Structure formats: structure tokens, C-alpha cells
Amino acid sequence: MKILAALLALAVAIPAAAADLSEDAVLRDHLWRELTAKPATQRPKVGLVFSAGSLRATAHVGVASVLENAGFPVDVVAGTSMGAIMGALYAGGTPIKKLRDIALHLRISSGSNLNAFTLIRYVLADKLLSSAATEGFIHAHLGGMRFEDLKKPFACVAADLYSGEALIFREGDLALAVRASMNLPGIFEPVEYRHRYLVDGGVVDYIPIDAARLLGADWVLASVTESDYTRSKPKNVFQSLEQVVDIRGSLLSREQRQQADFLIEPPVGYIGMYETDRTAEAITKGAMAANKLISKAEESLIIFSMGSLLKDYLPRGSKNP
């Protein structure tokens, strides 16, 4: 009865101007306005998670743009590998327009010393490449920001090469952590950190929902840019290593998907690690996928938040139904 009374009160509060809409749409829009008007401390904490996925992960930019345009609350952010780069920039307050421009200008060499000369050295001398340029890339766009300086709490994940454990970064040196999170094993030298040797977090935590939960997220939306590796035929050592990581990520994501409260999965599985000419396409696919599901995402968060919404319509001192 308490729930019915609260819903009746909500219906009365609906503006008459919306009478030409379906009852469900009107109620949802009203509840959404009520929810997003609440201070963050009076509603569930929302986490946004960006999966790994090499250049496919630039689709996260399109997802973030739709969420921002819809006024979707995002309280904490987590990411792995390329998702860590996109997540760090987003959590650092980078405007969506600038984030899109950064993504469009990403190259494989943006965060490493990968070029024709070092490629020859890699093949002939069996010497791993350096990903140190990733730190410079983060510094160029976020200055000397540490995790504590970001606009939104952020976490990223790397893998310990010797123990196989996931290491979740959420404080300290941001640039080093992001570098470790996207440090592809077999190509780049492991990042040494406190007697650990770290490589790409996608190996152990493809969709870092656990990292968002660690930051306090109650409800998590995950943007997943998984590869369709069944359509790929590796032609060189780089593509072979990429496919191994993608297969591992696919196996991990099957279980991790179930831990999310809502999923947006841009159809970008056909885009390869090196196809930088398709970045704009990936971003567009991300925006289209998010736009298609934004209403359902709002409904999911509204239902999850019903307890906090009903408090406004119950008598003082009443317990939640």
C-alpha cells in the first residue's frame, strides 16, 4: 500500500503538459528528473566502466558523449588498457569534444617507441619495446595530475606478470598506472612498480567492474568493446599477440558481464588494433549503441534507486517499503 500511495503521489505531481505522452514514459521522465536532481549522497553511486579493447575502446568516447548529453550521473570511473586512457582523461575533466579529438589522433606510437627502427630491433634482437611514452601522453593532456586530483574518482587495472594477480590503482601516480594498464605483454617491457612487473590489465580484468565497486559504486554501467576474434586471421607477431589477449579477454568478459547492472556493447569487434583510420567509425558506433539503450539504462537506474526516490513521498519516520 505504501508503494501504491507513493506512486499515486508521483502521478499527481506530473505536469499536465505531458498528458499526451504514454503513462509509462511520463512516469519514467518524472522519476528521472527527481533522481538526477538529488545530491549524489542521496542516491546510489553510479560507476562507469570502460573495458579493454585497443583502438576499439575509442568507442567509449561515443558512449560517454550520449550519457553526458542525457544528464546521466557518473560518480566514479574505472578502465583497463585503452579503457584506462579514455577513463583517465574523462575522469580528469576532459571535455567530450576534446576527448573525441584526442581519440581521433591516437596512433600505436602515441604511447610507445614503436616505429620502423624499433620494430626491426624487436624482430632481430628479441628486445621488447618501451611504453614510457604513455606517461608523457598522459602528462601532455592532464599535466601532473595524480589520482587524488581528478574530477571524478578513478581506478585502472594492471596485471602482475609473475603472480598473475590484478593490481588495482586508485591513488598515487596516474601516468605510471595508466601506462602499466595498457602495457601489452610480449611487445612492451613490463613496468616495474614496487618489486612487481606489470603488464596490460586486460589479461586479468577485461571489464574492471570490481575496480568501480572498490571506489564505492552501487550501480555500474559497463561499456564493452570486445573483439570478434573469430573473424581475424593474424598475419604477423603483433596481430597474433593481440588475438591471444582478445581471446583471453573474451573468456573473462563472459563472467564479468554478469557483474554489471547495465551493459552497452558497441558493435566494433571487427576493428583491429592498428586500424587507426577507423577510430571515427568506432566513436560513432559507441554513440549509436548508447543512444539506442539510454532509455533502458535510465529505467534500470530508476528501478535500482526506487528506495531513495520513495523516501520523498513517505511520511517522516516511515521505513522503506
C-alpha angles and dihedrals in degrees: 000000000000091000092049091049091050092049090049089053089051091051091053090052093056112110116250089229088073093056093107091065127083115274092242093052093047093049092046093050091049093048090047091054090048092049098046091046091061121097112256090250092061099054136046115290109249122218126199115202126195116200127216117262112136111237090348085072090072083082085078087074090062091048092050092049092056092046091050093048090051092051090242109173116240116183104167134019133205132180145170130214109330086000086062091057093048090043095049092050092047094046088048090063099256107164114245092242091055092042089055091050091050091050092050091055096047116124131178087251092053091091102024146037092255109145138126094281097048090044089059090047090050092053099040103033098033090231121149119235127242126250093190091117088072089073090052090049092054092045090051092057103030103025114218094331117158123201089265091058098055122112091235129029108264138188134184134186135229131176126239104233094210104038098031090227125143114241114204115206117203104145139037128025108020098188094052092048094050090047091053092046093059099035102128110218118235092027107049128046113257114259111244112224126163094335091313126113109217134201138171112324091217088080092069107012113029095166105029099207089141089060091054090049089051088057089056102264113163096183122030131200112194125199107205124195102180122173124243091223092172088076095051128091109191113226101182143019094271094053091046092054090046091053092051090054091046092051091049090047092050092053091048094047094058090071097031093056089066090059093061122089091214135011132207112188114186109207096241101123092119094061114100130220094255101040096108090158088070098055093103088051091053093050091050091049089052092052093047093050092048094045090053092054104032095102091050090048090053091049091050092052092045092054091046090049097046093111093059092042094053092053088077092058102041124088114265112271093025119131121234112271 
